[in-house]
Amino acid sequence: NYTFPTAVVGYTTAPVSSMAVRNTGNLATGALQVYLRGKDADRFTLSLNRIASLKPGEEVTLQLQPKRGLAAGRYDDVVLHIQGEHDLHLQKSFSFTVTRALPIIVTPTSLDFGIEGTGYASFRKLDRTLTVKNTGGTDLNGMQVSFAGGDKSVFTCPTSVFLIPKNGTSTLTVTPKMGLKGGSYTDTLILQLDGASYQIPLLFRVTDYTPVLPTVTRPSEGATLTIRGADYYEDFNAGVGSSVWVDGVRLDESQYTHQAGSVIIYLKPQFVRTLKNGDHLVEVRMAGGQTVFAPLTVKSSGGGWHITYPNYDNDNEHWADPPKPSKPKPNPAPSKPNPGTGGI
């Protein structure tokens, strides 16, 4: 059986279940019919209703998805059937739950815990705060807090049940667990009350090594990323099988260079000049399986450019505004002669 992730009334994107149908025998399957049965079958859609004959070892992907706009409720009477020759008949059950929306406003609507290197210490302030406002006409008592990942979640929240007074607010603190290995971690914080729910996406990235990126004040100088502790030949494989990404887009090798000295990545000026002001994410995927994340902020002021990185005193390094010319001070009025008091 498969259970789709829970959705809230008004959801615009329905979850999808992708299944690989593979012929593991030594004969062709012949044509396969694909269909749904059950009282909830009409609440779901199939990507295929027929599969042409599969040769031994051949595979095809089949997708099942709940329809959008379903009312609150549980839809669990649906069975997928795949039927063909040679008495072939496979079936699998599915369920999908839609909950009512809670009368709340949550700020922010998602939590990004940023990027930390492995070995990040507990004294680092990694906790994030959610503010939950009650927009309904009564107290919301017994609001339950859970994670979609359950006991396997890498996030914690000390509050499991709380109250939001009428027209009032409450806060929740969420923190990633300590000691996580390099990787990208996601989960969903779920608020539930009387069958209604609200979901908050969570994201935390841990990089295997600590990136060092000194400030670059001019795009014509490019940008240099040094990955300390990484081995250029064992981890990065001298570039073979490794790649560099910025904002989810893989860079062409003509846009950067790499060399030993730990691992040094140099983003060429031609590429740096294309980056707009704001935050960017540099990602180095090394052939050895390690991934390094490094946030990159590009700023310009006073006609100049400023690129800042973590682990650097960005407050005292900046592209300063051109000095404004000082206005000339008015000449003081000439002193008047003293008339004196008379006498000889």
C-alpha positions in Angstrom: 0.0 0.0 0.0 1.1 3.6 -0.6 -0.1 6.7 1.3 0.2 10.1 -0.5 1.4 13.1 1.6 -1.5 14.9 3.2 -2.8 18.0 1.5 -4.9 20.9 2.7 -8.2 22.1 1.1 -7.4 24.4 -1.8 -4.1 22.7 -2.7 -2.9 23.6 -6.2 -0.3 20.9 -6.7 -1.3 17.3 -6.2 1.4 14.7 -5.1 2.5 12.1 -7.6 3.4 8.5 -7.1 5.8 7.2 -9.8 6.2 3.4 -10.3 8.6 1.4 -12.4 6.9 -1.5 -14.2 9.7 -3.9 -15.2 9.7 -7.3 -16.8 11.9 -9.5 -14.6 11.0 -12.7 -16.5 12.5 -14.3 -19.6 9.4 -13.9 -21.9 7.7 -10.8 -23.3 4.7 -9.8 -21.3 2.3 -9.0 -24.1 0.1 -6.0 -23.9 -0.8 -4.9 -20.3 -4.0 -3.2 -19.3 -3.8 -0.6 -16.5 -6.9 0.5 -14.6 -8.3 1.6 -11.2 -11.0 0.1 -9.2 -12.8 1.2 -6.0 -15.3 3.9 -5.0 -12.6 6.5 -5.0 -11.1 5.5 -8.3 -12.6 8.5 -10.1 -10.7 10.8 -7.7 -7.3 9.8 -9.3 -5.7 9.9 -12.7 -3.3 7.5 -14.4 -0.6 8.5 -16.9 -1.1 5.3 -18.9 -4.1 2.9 -19.4 -2.2 0.5 -21.6 1.4 -0.7 -21.7 2.8 -2.3 -24.9 4.5 -5.6 -24.5 7.6 -5.4 -22.4 10.7 -7.5 -23.4 12.7 -9.2 -20.7 14.5 -6.5 -18.7 12.5 -3.7 -20.2 10.9 -1.1 -18.0 8.3 1.7 -18.2 7.3 4.4 -15.7 3.7 4.7 -14.6 2.3 7.6 -12.6 -0.7 7.9 -10.3 -2.0 11.3 -9.0 -5.0 12.5 -7.0 -7.1 15.1 -8.8 -7.0 18.7 -7.7 -9.8 20.4 -5.8 -10.9 17.4 -3.7 -12.9 18.2 -0.6 -11.7 17.4 2.9 -11.7 13.7 3.6 -9.9 10.4 3.3 -9.7 8.7 -0.1 -8.5 5.2 0.5 -10.7 2.9 -1.6 -8.7 2.9 -4.8 -6.7 -0.1 -6.2 -4.3 0.0 -9.2 -4.5 -3.1 -11.4 -2.0 -4.2 -14.1 -3.3 -7.2 -16.0 -2.0 -9.1 -19.0 -1.4 -12.5 -20.6 0.0 -15.6 -18.8 -2.3 -14.9 -15.8 -0.3 -11.8 -15.0 -2.2 -9.6 -12.5 -0.6 -7.1 -10.2 -2.4 -4.8 -7.8 -1.6 -2.1 -5.3 -3.7 0.1 -3.0 -3.4 3.8 -2.4 -4.8 6.4 0.0 -4.9 10.2 0.1 -6.1 12.6 2.8 -7.2 16.2 2.4 -7.7 18.2 5.6 -9.5 21.4 6.3 -7.5 24.7 6.5 -6.8 26.1 9.9 -7.8 29.7 10.6 -4.3 30.8 11.2 -1.5 32.9 9.6 2.0 31.5 10.0 5.1 33.8 9.6 7.3 32.9 7.9 5.6 30.3 5.7 8.7 28.2 5.4 12.0 27.9 7.3 15.5 27.8 5.7 18.2 27.1 8.3 21.0 28.1 6.0 24.2 26.3 5.3 26.6 24.9 7.9 29.8 22.9 7.7 30.1 19.4 9.2 31.0 19.7 12.8 28.9 22.7 13.4 28.7 23.3 17.1 25.7 23.7 19.4 26.7 27.2 20.4 25.8 28.3 16.8 22.3 29.9 16.9 20.5 27.6 14.5 17.0 27.8 15.9 14.3 29.6 14.0 11.0 31.0 15.3 7.5 30.7 13.8 4.8 33.1 14.8 1.3 31.6 14.6 -1.7 34.1 14.6 -5.3 33.0 15.3 -7.6 34.6 12.8 -10.7 32.7 14.0 -13.4 33.7 16.5 -12.5 31.3 19.2 -9.5 30.0 21.1 -7.5 27.2 19.3 -6.8 24.9 22.2 -4.9 21.6 21.7 -3.0 22.5 18.5 -0.7 19.6 17.8 2.8 19.9 16.4 4.5 17.1 14.5 7.0 16.4 11.6 6.1 14.5 8.4 9.4 12.6 9.0 8.2 11.4 12.4 11.0 10.0 14.6 13.4 10.1 11.7 13.1 13.8 11.3 16.4 15.8 11.6 14.4 18.7 13.1 13.2 19.2 16.7 10.5 21.4 18.3 10.1 21.4 22.2 6.4 22.1 21.9 4.0 19.3 21.0 0.7 20.8 22.0 -0.1 24.5 22.5 -2.9 27.1 22.7 -3.5 30.1 20.5 -6.0 32.5 22.1 -8.7 34.2 20.2 -7.2 37.0 18.0 -3.8 36.2 19.7 -0.5 34.8 18.7 1.8 32.0 19.8 5.4 31.1 18.8 7.2 27.9 18.1 11.0 27.2 18.0 12.4 24.7 15.5 16.0 23.6 15.5 18.1 21.1 13.3 19.7 18.2 15.2 23.4 18.3 15.9 26.0 16.1 14.1 24.4 15.8 10.7 26.5 14.7 7.8 26.9 16.6 4.6 23.8 16.8 2.5 20.5 18.6 2.0 17.8 17.9 4.6 14.1 18.6 4.1 11.0 18.0 6.2 7.5 19.4 6.9 6.3 20.8 10.2 2.6 20.0 10.6 0.1 21.9 12.8 -3.1 20.0 13.4 -6.4 20.6 15.2 -9.8 18.8 14.8 -8.9 17.3 11.4 -7.6 20.6 10.0 -3.9 21.1 9.3 -1.2 23.6 8.2 2.2 22.6 6.7 5.5 24.5 6.9 8.4 23.3 4.6 11.8 23.1 6.3 15.3 23.1 4.7 18.8 22.7 6.1 22.0 22.1 4.2 25.2 20.8 5.6 28.4 21.0 3.6 31.2 18.4 4.0 33.9 21.1 4.1 34.1 24.7 5.2 34.2 27.0 2.2 36.4 30.1 2.4 35.5 32.9 0.0 37.2 36.3 0.5 35.4 39.4 -0.6 35.7 40.5 -4.2 35.0 44.2 -4.8 35.1 44.2 -8.6 33.5 41.6 -10.9 36.6 42.0 -13.2 38.5 40.1 -10.5 36.2 37.1 -10.6 35.5 35.1 -7.4 37.6 32.5 -5.7 36.2 29.6 -3.5 38.7 27.6 -1.5 37.4 24.4 0.0 39.7 23.6 2.9 40.2 20.0 3.9 39.1 18.7 0.6 41.6 16.7 -1.5 41.9 17.9 -5.1 42.7 14.4 -6.5 40.8 12.0 -4.2 37.6 14.1 -3.5 37.5 16.4 -6.6 39.2 13.9 -8.9 41.1 16.8 -10.6 37.7 17.9 -12.0 36.8 14.7 -13.7 33.2 13.8 -12.7 32.9 17.0 -10.5 30.8 20.0 -11.3 30.0 23.5 -10.2 26.5 24.9 -10.0 25.1 28.4 -9.3 21.5 28.9 -8.4 20.7 25.3 -9.6 22.3 25.8 -13.0 25.4 23.8 -13.9 28.2 25.9 -15.1 30.1 25.2 -18.3 33.7 24.4 -17.7 34.6 27.6 -19.6 33.0 29.7 -16.9 35.4 28.6 -14.1 38.8 27.0 -13.4 40.0 24.6 -10.7 43.3 23.8 -9.1 44.9 22.1 -6.1 45.6 23.7 -2.8 42.8 21.9 -1.0 40.3 22.5 -3.8 40.2 26.0 -5.4 37.4 27.0 -7.7 37.8 30.3 -9.6 34.6 31.8 -11.1 35.7 33.8 -14.1 34.9 37.5 -14.4 32.8 36.9 -17.5 30.4 34.8 -15.4 30.5 37.0 -12.2 29.4 40.0 -14.2 26.2 38.1 -15.2 25.1 37.8 -11.5 22.4 40.1 -10.4 22.3 41.9 -7.0 21.0 39.6 -4.3 21.7 36.1 -2.9 23.0 33.3 -4.9 23.9 29.7 -4.1 27.2 28.1 -5.2 27.2 24.3 -5.1 30.3 22.1 -5.8 29.5 18.5 -6.4 32.7 16.5 -6.1 33.3 13.2 -7.8 34.0 11.6 -4.4 30.3 12.1 -3.5 30.8 15.2 -1.3 28.8 18.4 -1.8 29.8 21.8 -0.8 27.3 24.6 -0.5 28.4 28.3 -0.3 26.0 31.3 -0.2 27.1 34.2 -2.4 25.6 37.7 -2.0 26.2 40.3 -4.7 25.6 44.0 -3.9 26.3 47.2 -5.7 26.3 50.7 -4.4 27.6 54.1 -5.5 28.2 52.8 -9.0 30.5 50.0 -7.7 30.1 46.3 -7.1 30.4 44.3 -3.9 30.4 40.5 -3.5 30.2 39.2 0.0 30.7 35.7 1.4 30.3 33.9 4.8 33.3 33.6 7.2 34.4 37.1 6.3 33.9 40.5 8.0 31.6 41.9 5.4 30.6 44.8 7.6 34.0 46.4 7.4 34.7 45.6 3.7 32.4 47.3 1.3 32.3 49.3 -1.9 31.9 52.8 -0.4 29.8 55.5 -1.9 31.9 58.2 -3.6 32.6 61.0 -1.2 30.3 64.0 -1.5 32.0 67.3 -2.1 31.9 69.5 1.0 30.0 72.8 0.7 32.2 75.9 1.2 31.6 77.7 4.4 30.5 81.4 4.2 33.2 83.9 5.0 32.7 85.5 8.4 31.3 89.0 8.4 34.0 91.7 8.9 34.2 93.0 12.5 32.6 96.4 13.0 34.9 99.2 14.4 34.6 99.8 18.1 33.2 103.4 18.6 34.7 103.6 22.0 33.3 105.8 24.9 34.7 109.2 24.0 37.3 111.4 26.1 40.6 113.0 25.3 
